[in-house]
Amino acid sequence: MTMKIAIVGAGAAGLAAIKYSIDQGYQCEAFEQAEVVGGTWNYTDQVGFDKNGLPIRTSMYQNLRTNLPKEVMMFENFPYKASLKESYITQPEVLEYLNDFAEKLDLKKHIQFNTLVTHIEPTEDDKWYVEVQDAVSKTKQKKIFDAVIVANGKYHVPNMPSIPGLDTFSGHCIHSHDYRSAAPYTDKVVLVVGAGPSGIDISMQIHPVAKKVFLSFDPSCEFAAFIPKTLSHKVSIDKIVDNRVYFKDQSVEEIEEIILCTGYHYSFPFLSKKCGVSVDDNYVSGLYKELVCIQYPSMVFMCIPGSVCPIPTYELQLRVAFAMWNGHLQLPSREKMLKDAEEERKSKSCSNRKFHRKGIEGERLYWDDLAQIAGVKSVPNVVTKVHRYCFTQKKDTSKSFRIINDDEFEMVDQIN
Ligand SMILES: Cc1cc2nc3c(=O)[nH]c(=O)nc-3n(C[C@H](O)[C@H](O)[C@H](O)COP(=O)(O)OP(=O)(O)OC[C@H]3O[C@@H](n4cnc5c(N)ncnc54)[C@H](O)[C@@H]3O)c2cc1C
């Protein structure tokens, strides 16, 4: 009997999972709480809850351009349309690409839209019990699968920092998950907290309209070198009292609006404890190679590693998962996998919260390690070269990246 796979989510990762399942000759059913594909690339004005009373998952905002060139945001053998000359493209262009991928490969027929996965539990006969709920009627259904691919995204449960006195702040405060556009910040004094990609991008968006934008960050943070000098830099916050923010360098500012760009938590509220996967200060334990559920290897998780090129990572992870399910990859014993995960955790001196962050060199090591253990094709070297170039060279938006082969790229004028 053909193996039947449940896929949680129909964002970029879920779509890739459907394609790989079908290509490998398996049956699959994807469950998506929204009524569309594309996950976080779907912009909505709404925040909070959707029309069905479910939490809004997307963290997308107006006028977003990608922070990676589209040449490393591509599914294998599925290029962006030729009329798109620029490398750093807009949110609607990425969404169109994901929709095209789903349409042209006829993936949508495998997706149950408006369907929330509410519970996943291993059965006694090595299968998976998956409970889903119709988002509209609220009726629940129980289904049985042989394997599960968790592709529920990782940018929808805000990490709220514990800043002394934040609860006394008399202005307006949101997390970047709920940021939609610069307009509400017109003529306001704004403090953006956190200088990851969203913190920097949002600060730059509101800078032209706001009265003043302060960006508070830890100078040792990963992206410190990319923070534009036009923003007023601030060190970390010491405390907040009413509308006054006291910083650790003793400076004080009166602030009207705060935007917390402080990241997200991994969240798998539907997973039974029996899976042995848990999240501790954003470290996901119980996984082999940040991918395979050690307790039940018929379950895998897409893109736990952070600061990576997501789409090439999903595809490699899927090649590894199917090598395992097709019997080409023999996993070590559970004990060895647990030891491996534990040793990996100990080998990094960072906090749990930062453990999954790879960065360019870390992502290369991760990719090659995965590919090597499974005997599958790794992500082409050119992806690393482009990724490294983006973060080490000054951005020149008059030029685009052109991939020459698996190892080389060139910069070309956009009219080419
Ligand atoms: C603001 C922002 C900017 C970004 N910019 C870039 C960029 O420039 N380049 C880049 O490569 N990446 C970027 N990313 C990263 C982006 O998240 C990934 O590129 C990718 O789209 C993530 O896809 P995903 O499928 O893993 O997750 P998502 O897109 O989050 O999709 C997960 C899907 O699962 C569904 N879901 C969740 N839980 C359930 C459940 N219980 N039941 C049913 N369905 C469920 C959700 O509704 C959602 O549709 C950005 C992310 C954000 C938030």
The ligand as a Tripos MOL2 file, in Angstrom:
@<TRIPOS>MOLECULE
LIG
   53    58     1     0     0
SMALL
NO_CHARGES

@<TRIPOS>ATOM
      1 C1          8.1350   39.7340    7.1820 C.3       1 LIG1
      2 C2          8.8500   38.5690    6.5970 C.ar      1 LIG1
      3 C3          9.7510   38.7530    5.5440 C.ar      1 LIG1
      4 C4         10.4060   37.6690    4.9900 C.ar      1 LIG1
      5 N1         11.2750   37.8710    3.9530 N.ar      1 LIG1
      6 C5         11.8810   36.8220    3.3710 C.ar      1 LIG1
      7 C6         12.7400   37.0000    2.2280 C.ar      1 LIG1
      8 O1         12.9570   38.1060    1.7780 O.2       1 LIG1
      9 N2         13.2740   35.8980    1.6610 N.ar      1 LIG1
     10 C7         13.0390   34.6430    2.1320 C.ar      1 LIG1
     11 O2         13.5360   33.6690    1.5620 O.2       1 LIG1
     12 N3         12.2610   34.4550    3.2410 N.ar      1 LIG1
     13 C8         11.6850   35.5010    3.8420 C.ar      1 LIG1
     14 N4         10.8760   35.3000    4.9290 N.ar      1 LIG1
     15 C9         10.7770   33.9590    5.4940 C.3       1 LIG1
     16 C10         9.5160   33.2210    5.0340 C.3       1 LIG1
     17 O3          8.8770   32.9270    6.2040 O.3       1 LIG1
     18 C11         9.9080   32.0080    4.2210 C.3       1 LIG1
     19 O4         10.4920   32.4260    3.0010 O.3       1 LIG1
     20 C12         8.7730   31.0790    3.8360 C.3       1 LIG1
     21 O5          7.7980   31.7350    3.0910 O.3       1 LIG1
     22 C13         8.1580   30.3720    5.0250 C.3       1 LIG1
     23 O6          7.3320   29.3780    4.5180 O.3       1 LIG1
     24 P1          6.7050   28.2720    5.4680 P.3       1 LIG1
     25 O7          5.8700   27.4300    4.6050 O.co2     1 LIG1
     26 O8          7.7950   27.6290    6.2400 O.co2     1 LIG1
     27 O9          5.8520   29.0640    6.5410 O.3       1 LIG1
     28 P2          4.5510   29.9780    6.3580 P.3       1 LIG1
     29 O10         4.6550   30.8140    5.1600 O.co2     1 LIG1
     30 O11         4.3590   30.6400    7.6710 O.co2     1 LIG1
     31 O12         3.3910   28.9150    6.1160 O.3       1 LIG1
     32 C14         2.9100   28.0910    7.1350 C.3       1 LIG1
     33 C15         1.4630   27.7800    6.8250 C.3       1 LIG1
     34 O13         0.9840   26.8420    7.7800 O.3       1 LIG1
     35 C16        -0.3490   27.1940    8.1380 C.3       1 LIG1
     36 N5         -0.6040   26.6270    9.4590 N.ar      1 LIG1
     37 C17         0.0490   26.8880   10.6120 C.ar      1 LIG1
     38 N6         -0.4460   26.1380   11.6140 N.ar      1 LIG1
     39 C18        -1.4310   25.3880   11.0740 C.ar      1 LIG1
     40 C19        -2.3280   24.4100   11.5990 C.ar      1 LIG1
     41 N7         -2.2970   24.0370   12.8730 N.pl3     1 LIG1
     42 N8         -3.2150   23.8360   10.7640 N.ar      1 LIG1
     43 C20        -3.2620   24.1830    9.4390 C.ar      1 LIG1
     44 N9         -2.4590   25.1180    8.8920 N.ar      1 LIG1
     45 C21        -1.5420   25.6980    9.7100 C.ar      1 LIG1
     46 C22        -0.3680   28.7050    8.1180 C.3       1 LIG1
     47 O14        -1.6700   29.2050    7.9280 O.3       1 LIG1
     48 C23         0.5510   29.0020    6.9180 C.3       1 LIG1
     49 O15        -0.1770   29.1360    5.7280 O.3       1 LIG1
     50 C24        10.1970   36.3780    5.5100 C.ar      1 LIG1
     51 C25         9.3060   36.1890    6.5750 C.ar      1 LIG1
     52 C26         8.6260   37.2760    7.1140 C.ar      1 LIG1
     53 C27         7.6880   37.0400    8.2420 C.3       1 LIG1
@<TRIPOS>BOND
     1     1     2 1
     2     2     3 ar
     3     2    52 ar
     4     3     4 ar
     5     4     5 ar
     6     4    50 ar
     7     5     6 ar
     8     6     7 ar
     9     6    13 1
    10     7     8 2
    11     7     9 ar
    12     9    10 ar
    13    10    11 2
    14    10    12 ar
    15    12    13 ar
    16    13    14 ar
    17    14    15 1
    18    14    50 ar
    19    15    16 1
    20    16    17 1
    21    16    18 1
    22    18    19 1
    23    18    20 1
    24    20    21 1
    25    20    22 1
    26    22    23 1
    27    23    24 1
    28    24    25 2
    29    24    26 1
    30    24    27 1
    31    27    28 1
    32    28    29 2
    33    28    30 1
    34    28    31 1
    35    31    32 1
    36    32    33 1
    37    33    34 1
    38    33    48 1
    39    34    35 1
    40    35    36 1
    41    35    46 1
    42    36    37 ar
    43    36    45 ar
    44    37    38 ar
    45    38    39 ar
    46    39    40 ar
    47    39    45 ar
    48    40    41 1
    49    40    42 ar
    50    42    43 ar
    51    43    44 ar
    52    44    45 ar
    53    46    47 1
    54    46    48 1
    55    48    49 1
    56    50    51 ar
    57    51    52 ar
    58    52    53 1
@<TRIPOS>SUBSTRUCTURE
     1 LIG1         1 GROUP 0 **** ****
